[in-house]
C-alpha cells in the first residue's frame, strides 16, 4: 500500500489568500516588479531599456554595469535575470550573475541593492571594488553557518552547504582548477533537486564576494515572504511554515543612499 500523500497545509485557504511563508528558498518567485528587483536610481543617470521579445535591459551611467531580464515562459526556469560588469563600457564581461526567473523575488532584490551601494561608493571615491573586491569568500558562506546549514567538502575543491530541510543548497568551487572560464560559476545555489530544481542561481568567478554574501544573507533570513496561495509551489507546500496574512503591505522602496564618505559599505560581515 502506498503511503498517504503529505497533507496540504493550505486546504482551508482560497487561491487568493495571502500567506506568509518560510523558508525563503521554497516560497516561489513572487511578484516580478522590475523597479523593486532593480532598485537603481533611474532618476539619476541609470537607464531602463525595454526591448521586444520579452527582454528588458538596464545600465549604469558609465555603461560598465548592466542588468537584463529575458523571459522564456516555456522553459524550466522561465527565463533569466542577469547582472554583469565590464571594466570598459560595452567591453568583455568581467563577471556575471544569472538567476532563473523562478528565483524568489526578494533574493533577487538584495543582490542589485548591494550592487547599487557598491557602485555609488566606487563612483564617489574613485575606486573599483566591483572589479577588485578583496572580501574573503567566507564572508559569503558565514551566513549559511549562522542559519544552521550543514557543510561538506570534497578533495576536488568543492564545498556544499545544505539547508536544514535538505531542499536548499549552495555550492562553492574554491579550487582554481575546477573553473574552466571567466563565466563558469564559482557559486551555485538552488532549491529542490539538483537535476530539476525549482530555481537556480549562478555567480561567476570574480563576482565580488559581497554580492554573494548579500544573496546568502537574504536566503537564510527568518523574515517571512508574502505570497498568495496560488503562487506557492505545489511540490513544497507541506514543507513550508505558514501563517495567514490578512493584509499585504509591500516592502518600502528605500531611495538610493547617497555615496558614503567612510570605508566601503558592507551589508554583511
Beta strands, then each sheet from edge to edge (+ up, - down):
strand 1: 18-22
strand 2: 47-50
strand 3: 55-59
strand 4: 65-71
strand 5: 79-86
strand 6: 93-100
strand 7: 150-154
strand 8: 158-162
strand 9: 168-173
strand 10: 185-192
strand 11: 197-204
strand 12: 225-228
strand 13: 241-244
sheet 1: 12+ 1- 13+
sheet 2: 2+ 3- 4+ 5- 6+ 11- 10+ 9- 8+ 7-
end
